[in-house]
Amino acid sequence: MDGGLQSASSGARRLRGALRGRPMTIAARLLCILAALVAAPVLPADPEFDAAPAHIWPMARGCPSGSGRSALVLRLPLAEAWHREFDKTAFGAVPVIADGMLYVGDLDGTFHALALDDGATRWTFRTEQGGFPSAAALSSDPAHRLVIVGDDTGIVRAFDRGSGAPVWEYVTEGEISGGPTIIAGPTGDRVLVGSQDASLSCLALADGELIWKHSIADQIRCSPTVARGAAGDRVFIAGCDGRLHVIDADTGKEAATVPIDGPTGTTPAASADRVFFGTEGGAFFAIDFVQAAVAWRAQAAAGQSYRSSAALAGDLAIVGSRGKAVEAFALADGGKRWRRPMRGRVDAAPVIVNAARGTEDPRPAAVVADAAGKVAIIDAATGETLWEFDAGGGFGAGAAAAAGRIVIASDDGTVWCFAEEHGR
């Protein structure tokens, strides 16, 4: 592995070791301190890398690191702000939100741009060739205000966010099952998108031109996620080939792979020098990507696979299970902190917000949803229910949290929007 990706803690250990023993000159001590700082990872300059700001939800997991975390603060209870039913279709994607608009594609070929305040249609794009199973991504570049989405025929499209005018297309050879991720690059923003043709493509945001492509041995169904380090950004793909792939974001070259003993389509969540995700085989992993090794592994009961991506809240990873539950694992060692039963399987990925009832202080809470149509907000520390709603139709994709709203789309073709009860 690239030595530049060593952790800050290992740099601190080297510093302490250097200061033990014989007396050192001031100059020597300063050299040790500088060496430790150079070896430590570069901290993100932009907090939006690890959590979505309160006013937007710009990609499937909210931010490039895939944490599923929002800075949004909600005062409970919530109430339905509106819902909108779309005939003869279903939704399987997370909505994305910015500037008073939400964007979500359905499984029958229509991509919808709706007003956040009332659900009214602002524009649509229709294709007869396929549907939109994955979330879109919204660019923050003021010169390129785009919404980018892939479909199940392998086409990635960019539209003007305001008008819906097509801007560019990029064609892959397989379904786009995971939403794109947008990151900064040396010469402008880039779009990372995986395909079931077993490739990860890095595209220029402005025009969709291919910068690099990285291929693995089997399908890619997850969204790419990214961690920052002294050696540069690292991209993570948990593949159907039973491996976690660690890829240099600038060049597309593989930095490491780690066997995970089975396929997965879930999106890794990155924190410090680890990524967290579950597999079809019912294993939940923490991978140390600096050491290219499994840090810990927690095994679910037989038949309880993970198709939900994890969300990170404090010292916990929170994830939905096909065993009809939401579970919380300690980031440090994989110990199970709690398990909250649900009525249906939980393929929808949790989203972390800050929530409070009455006059309580806000605390981290997870927005969860299941295949039986239940939407709930639960205490991230304990799994206690803080608020819940029965929607009827089931949910295969998680919510978006932004601008005082929780928005989620169901498999019966309904988009739901919830807001604070006292604010309506």
VMD Tcl script that draws the C-alpha trace (Angstrom):
set ca {
  {0.00 0.00 0.00}
  {1.00 3.64 -0.50}
  {2.76 4.78 2.66}
  {1.17 8.23 2.35}
  {-2.15 6.78 3.50}
  {-0.97 5.90 6.99}
  {-3.32 7.02 9.72}
  {-2.95 10.05 11.96}
  {-2.83 7.77 14.98}
  {0.14 5.84 13.57}
  {1.89 9.16 12.90}
  {1.30 10.17 16.53}
  {2.72 6.83 17.73}
  {5.87 7.41 15.71}
  {6.20 10.88 17.23}
  {5.85 9.59 20.80}
  {8.42 6.89 20.07}
  {10.85 9.42 18.67}
  {10.60 11.57 21.79}
  {11.48 8.70 24.14}
  {15.08 7.90 25.06}
  {18.01 10.26 24.79}
  {17.49 14.04 24.94}
  {16.78 15.74 21.65}
  {17.55 19.19 20.37}
  {14.68 21.55 19.58}
  {15.48 21.22 15.88}
  {15.31 17.43 16.07}
  {11.99 17.57 17.87}
  {10.60 19.89 15.22}
  {11.74 17.52 12.49}
  {9.91 14.65 14.21}
  {6.74 16.70 14.47}
  {6.92 17.68 10.80}
  {7.47 14.06 9.76}
  {4.42 12.91 11.70}
  {2.27 15.63 10.19}
  {3.38 14.80 6.66}
  {2.52 11.11 7.21}
  {-0.93 11.87 8.61}
  {-3.94 11.99 6.31}
  {-5.06 15.34 4.96}
  {-8.27 16.30 6.71}
  {-11.14 17.32 4.43}
  {-11.17 21.06 3.88}
  {-14.88 20.89 3.13}
  {-17.23 19.40 5.76}
  {-19.70 18.61 2.97}
  {-17.40 15.73 1.99}
  {-18.48 13.71 5.05}
  {-22.06 14.91 5.61}
  {-24.71 16.62 3.52}
  {-25.44 20.24 4.48}
  {-28.88 20.83 5.98}
  {-30.26 22.47 2.83}
  {-29.37 19.84 0.19}
  {-29.21 16.09 -0.41}
  {-27.13 15.98 -3.60}
  {-26.43 12.26 -4.10}
  {-27.63 8.82 -3.04}
  {-25.79 8.71 0.31}
  {-25.73 12.47 0.80}
  {-21.99 13.06 0.42}
  {-18.92 11.54 -1.29}
  {-17.85 9.52 1.77}
  {-21.18 7.64 1.72}
  {-21.87 8.31 5.40}
  {-25.61 8.79 4.87}
  {-25.40 11.71 7.27}
  {-27.14 15.11 7.11}
  {-26.66 18.27 9.18}
  {-30.45 18.70 9.19}
  {-32.14 19.29 12.57}
  {-35.78 18.20 12.90}
  {-38.23 18.92 15.70}
  {-40.62 15.98 16.05}
  {-43.29 14.97 15.38}
  {-43.34 15.20 11.61}
  {-46.48 15.47 9.54}
  {-47.22 14.75 5.91}
  {-46.49 17.88 3.89}
  {-47.75 16.25 0.69}
  {-47.71 13.03 -1.27}
  {-48.06 12.44 -4.97}
  {-49.13 9.23 -6.68}
  {-47.84 8.31 -10.14}
  {-49.91 5.75 -12.04}
  {-48.58 2.44 -13.30}
  {-45.04 2.81 -12.07}
  {-42.77 2.22 -9.09}
  {-39.77 3.94 -7.55}
  {-36.55 2.23 -6.53}
  {-34.26 5.23 -6.10}
  {-33.41 7.79 -3.44}
  {-34.58 11.33 -4.35}
  {-32.00 14.12 -4.46}
  {-32.76 17.68 -3.34}
  {-31.42 21.20 -3.94}
  {-32.75 24.73 -4.48}
  {-36.39 23.92 -3.78}
  {-36.46 20.98 -6.20}
  {-36.33 17.21 -5.89}
  {-35.29 14.80 -8.62}
  {-36.15 11.10 -8.87}
  {-36.55 8.61 -11.69}
  {-39.13 5.83 -11.83}
  {-38.68 2.26 -13.02}
  {-40.74 2.80 -16.18}
  {-38.60 5.41 -17.90}
  {-39.62 8.83 -16.56}
  {-37.22 11.10 -14.72}
  {-39.13 13.65 -12.61}
  {-38.15 17.12 -11.43}
  {-40.66 18.18 -8.75}
  {-41.15 21.24 -6.57}
  {-40.14 20.47 -3.01}
  {-42.89 22.58 -1.46}
  {-45.87 20.84 -3.12}
  {-44.67 18.05 -5.46}
  {-45.74 19.84 -8.64}
  {-43.94 18.78 -11.82}
  {-41.37 21.24 -13.10}
  {-40.09 19.08 -15.95}
  {-39.76 15.45 -16.97}
  {-37.60 13.37 -19.27}
  {-39.04 10.23 -20.82}
  {-37.20 7.28 -22.36}
  {-38.91 4.24 -23.85}
  {-35.78 2.13 -23.56}
  {-35.53 1.57 -19.82}
  {-36.06 2.85 -16.30}
  {-34.13 4.67 -13.59}
  {-33.29 2.27 -10.74}
  {-30.68 4.48 -9.08}
  {-30.39 7.92 -7.54}
  {-29.25 10.97 -9.47}
  {-26.45 13.34 -8.41}
  {-26.50 17.15 -8.34}
  {-23.47 19.28 -9.12}
  {-22.56 22.28 -6.99}
  {-20.48 23.93 -9.73}
  {-22.28 27.23 -10.56}
  {-20.99 27.01 -14.14}
  {-22.49 23.54 -14.61}
  {-25.77 23.25 -12.71}
  {-26.47 19.69 -13.73}
  {-28.42 16.67 -12.56}
  {-26.81 13.40 -13.63}
  {-28.57 10.03 -13.67}
  {-28.01 6.56 -15.09}
  {-30.61 4.14 -16.42}
  {-30.99 0.38 -16.63}
  {-29.77 0.27 -20.23}
  {-26.39 1.73 -19.22}
  {-26.82 5.33 -20.37}
  {-25.65 8.14 -18.09}
  {-27.34 11.46 -18.85}
  {-26.73 15.01 -17.67}
  {-29.54 17.57 -17.72}
  {-29.74 21.24 -16.88}
  {-31.25 21.24 -13.39}
  {-33.60 24.13 -14.05}
  {-34.91 23.42 -17.54}
  {-34.32 19.71 -18.05}
  {-32.43 20.38 -21.29}
  {-30.07 17.48 -22.14}
  {-26.39 18.43 -21.86}
  {-24.46 15.19 -22.47}
  {-24.67 11.39 -22.53}
  {-22.20 8.63 -21.75}
  {-22.92 5.01 -22.67}
  {-21.85 1.92 -20.72}
  {-22.65 -1.70 -21.52}
  {-24.64 -2.52 -18.38}
  {-27.31 -1.26 -15.99}
  {-26.48 1.68 -13.72}
  {-27.67 0.34 -10.37}
  {-25.83 2.77 -8.07}
  {-26.08 6.53 -8.21}
  {-23.19 8.69 -9.46}
  {-20.80 10.42 -7.06}
  {-19.40 13.87 -7.83}
  {-15.95 14.87 -6.56}
  {-13.40 17.59 -7.23}
  {-10.59 16.81 -9.67}
  {-7.33 18.50 -10.66}
  {-8.95 20.26 -13.63}
  {-12.59 20.41 -12.58}
  {-15.32 18.34 -11.00}
  {-15.63 14.68 -11.93}
  {-18.45 12.14 -12.00}
  {-17.81 8.60 -10.78}
  {-20.30 5.98 -11.92}
  {-20.29 2.19 -11.75}
  {-22.00 -0.15 -14.19}
  {-23.10 -3.76 -14.30}
  {-20.66 -4.10 -17.22}
  {-18.07 -4.37 -14.38}
  {-16.56 -0.94 -15.02}
  {-16.14 2.21 -12.97}
  {-15.99 5.30 -15.17}
  {-14.63 8.71 -14.23}
  {-16.15 11.46 -16.37}
  {-15.63 15.19 -16.69}
  {-18.66 16.91 -15.17}
  {-18.72 19.64 -17.80}
  {-19.03 17.48 -20.91}
  {-19.14 13.79 -19.91}
  {-15.76 13.00 -21.51}
  {-14.11 9.86 -20.18}
  {-11.08 10.59 -17.97}
  {-10.37 6.99 -16.93}
  {-12.07 3.62 -16.65}
  {-11.36 0.84 -14.17}
  {-12.68 -2.69 -14.70}
  {-13.20 -5.49 -12.18}
  {-14.19 -9.15 -12.57}
  {-17.96 -8.82 -12.04}
  {-20.84 -6.35 -11.84}
  {-20.73 -3.06 -9.95}
  {-24.08 -2.29 -8.33}
  {-23.08 0.21 -5.64}
  {-22.42 3.93 -5.67}
  {-18.71 4.78 -5.54}
  {-17.58 6.35 -2.27}
  {-14.45 8.33 -1.54}
  {-12.02 8.96 1.34}
  {-9.32 11.61 1.48}
  {-5.71 11.01 2.44}
  {-2.23 12.43 2.09}
  {-1.64 10.37 -1.06}
  {-4.85 11.63 -2.64}
  {-8.48 10.57 -2.78}
  {-9.30 6.86 -2.73}
  {-12.45 5.47 -4.35}
  {-14.17 2.37 -2.95}
  {-16.21 -0.18 -4.86}
  {-17.71 -3.22 -3.14}
  {-18.21 -5.57 -6.06}
  {-20.18 -8.61 -7.07}
  {-16.76 -10.25 -7.52}
  {-16.49 -10.64 -3.75}
  {-13.82 -7.98 -3.24}
  {-13.52 -4.44 -1.97}
  {-11.59 -2.40 -4.53}
  {-9.52 0.62 -3.48}
  {-8.81 2.86 -6.48}
  {-6.78 6.04 -6.95}
  {-9.30 8.78 -7.77}
  {-6.89 10.72 -9.98}
  {-5.59 7.89 -12.15}
  {-8.12 5.05 -11.87}
  {-5.36 2.62 -10.91}
  {-6.06 0.01 -8.27}
  {-4.32 0.67 -4.96}
  {-5.53 -2.49 -3.20}
  {-8.20 -5.18 -3.09}
  {-9.55 -7.02 -0.06}
  {-11.51 -10.31 -0.29}
  {-14.97 -10.14 1.32}
  {-16.05 -13.77 0.75}
  {-19.11 -13.02 -1.35}
  {-20.88 -10.54 -3.61}
  {-22.47 -7.28 -2.56}
  {-24.23 -4.35 -4.15}
  {-24.21 -2.11 -1.08}
  {-22.40 1.21 -0.97}
  {-19.42 1.40 1.41}
  {-19.45 4.14 4.07}
  {-16.02 5.64 4.73}
  {-14.74 7.02 8.03}
  {-11.08 7.67 8.91}
  {-9.10 4.68 7.55}
  {-12.02 2.24 7.37}
  {-15.04 1.50 5.20}
  {-18.19 -0.29 6.39}
  {-20.69 -2.38 4.43}
  {-22.69 -5.62 4.41}
  {-22.88 -8.48 1.90}
  {-25.35 -10.93 0.38}
  {-23.83 -13.59 2.61}
  {-24.98 -11.78 5.75}
  {-21.54 -10.52 6.79}
  {-21.04 -6.92 7.90}
  {-17.46 -5.74 7.38}
  {-15.10 -3.05 8.55}
  {-12.16 -2.90 6.14}
  {-8.96 -1.05 7.01}
  {-8.09 0.28 3.57}
  {-4.68 1.56 4.67}
  {-3.61 -1.93 5.71}
  {-5.77 -3.61 3.01}
  {-7.17 -5.98 5.62}
  {-10.39 -6.89 7.40}
  {-10.54 -4.94 10.68}
  {-13.55 -6.92 11.89}
  {-16.47 -8.93 10.58}
  {-19.92 -9.51 12.14}
  {-22.01 -12.40 10.83}
  {-25.82 -12.27 10.72}
  {-28.07 -15.29 11.18}
  {-28.58 -17.56 8.16}
  {-30.63 -15.98 5.38}
  {-30.32 -12.44 6.74}
  {-28.35 -10.75 3.98}
  {-27.61 -7.04 3.68}
  {-28.85 -5.03 0.70}
  {-29.03 -1.79 2.67}
  {-26.04 0.50 2.74}
  {-24.86 1.57 6.18}
  {-25.08 5.04 7.73}
  {-22.56 6.35 10.26}
  {-23.66 8.06 13.48}
  {-21.01 8.83 16.07}
  {-19.31 5.56 16.98}
  {-21.96 3.39 15.27}
  {-22.69 1.96 11.84}
  {-26.45 1.59 11.36}
  {-27.74 -0.74 8.64}
  {-30.94 -2.42 7.49}
  {-31.19 -6.20 7.25}
  {-33.26 -8.56 5.12}
  {-33.94 -10.22 8.48}
  {-36.61 -7.51 9.06}
  {-34.56 -5.34 11.37}
  {-32.30 -2.33 11.67}
  {-29.00 -3.03 13.44}
  {-26.23 -0.94 14.99}
  {-22.59 -2.05 15.16}
  {-19.75 -0.39 17.06}
  {-17.28 1.09 14.58}
  {-14.34 0.11 16.76}
  {-14.89 -3.63 17.10}
  {-18.18 -4.67 15.44}
  {-20.02 -5.30 18.68}
  {-23.79 -5.21 18.12}
  {-25.21 -2.33 20.17}
  {-28.88 -2.85 19.36}
  {-31.35 -4.47 16.96}
  {-34.70 -2.84 16.14}
  {-37.28 -5.20 14.54}
  {-39.30 -3.96 11.55}
  {-42.39 -5.42 9.86}
  {-40.66 -6.04 6.53}
  {-37.17 -6.51 5.17}
  {-35.02 -3.38 5.24}
  {-33.24 -2.81 1.93}
  {-33.63 0.98 2.23}
  {-30.45 2.59 3.56}
  {-30.79 4.59 6.80}
  {-30.17 8.33 6.83}
  {-28.79 10.14 9.89}
  {-30.28 13.48 10.99}
  {-30.48 15.34 14.30}
  {-33.93 15.05 15.85}
  {-35.71 15.96 19.08}
  {-39.16 15.63 20.58}
  {-40.70 18.62 22.33}
  {-38.10 20.65 24.19}
  {-35.42 17.93 24.17}
  {-31.99 18.68 22.76}
  {-31.50 17.29 19.25}
  {-29.57 14.03 19.04}
  {-28.49 11.77 16.17}
  {-31.39 9.78 14.78}
  {-31.82 7.39 11.86}
  {-34.56 7.69 9.25}
  {-35.43 4.10 8.29}
  {-38.03 2.45 6.05}
  {-39.05 -1.12 5.25}
  {-40.71 -3.21 2.56}
  {-43.98 -3.21 4.52}
  {-44.41 0.56 4.16}
  {-43.21 1.76 7.55}
  {-41.17 4.97 7.81}
  {-39.63 5.65 11.21}
  {-37.16 7.93 12.93}
  {-35.26 6.09 15.64}
  {-32.70 7.13 18.23}
  {-29.28 6.32 16.79}
  {-27.84 5.42 20.19}
  {-30.61 3.05 21.34}
  {-32.94 2.18 18.44}
  {-35.88 3.71 20.33}
  {-38.73 4.88 18.08}
  {-39.09 8.67 18.06}
  {-41.67 8.94 15.23}
  {-43.26 6.62 12.67}
  {-45.69 6.62 9.74}
  {-47.45 3.86 7.79}
  {-47.29 4.71 4.09}
  {-48.82 1.54 2.63}
  {-46.47 0.88 -0.27}
  {-43.09 -0.62 0.50}
  {-39.70 1.05 0.29}
  {-36.67 -0.42 -1.42}
  {-34.62 2.79 -1.33}
  {-33.91 5.20 1.48}
  {-34.96 8.77 2.18}
  {-33.47 12.15 1.37}
  {-33.15 14.68 4.20}
  {-32.87 18.39 3.38}
  {-34.46 21.81 3.77}
  {-36.63 20.75 6.71}
  {-38.04 17.82 4.76}
  {-37.82 14.05 4.63}
  {-38.64 12.77 1.12}
  {-38.96 9.11 0.16}
  {-40.41 7.27 -2.86}
  {-42.21 3.92 -2.68}
  {-42.65 0.83 -4.81}
  {-46.33 1.67 -5.41}
  {-45.43 4.86 -7.31}
  {-45.87 7.40 -4.50}
  {-43.51 10.17 -3.48}
  {-43.93 11.19 0.17}
  {-42.77 14.44 1.77}
  {-42.78 15.01 5.55}
  {-42.06 18.20 7.49}
  {-42.14 19.41 11.07}
  {-45.73 19.45 12.32}
  {-45.46 22.87 13.95}
  {-43.91 24.39 10.84}
  {-46.73 23.50 8.44}
}
mol new
graphics top color blue
foreach p $ca { graphics top sphere $p radius 0.5 }
foreach p [lrange $ca 0 end-1] q [lrange $ca 1 end] { graphics top cylinder $p $q radius 0.2 }
display resetview
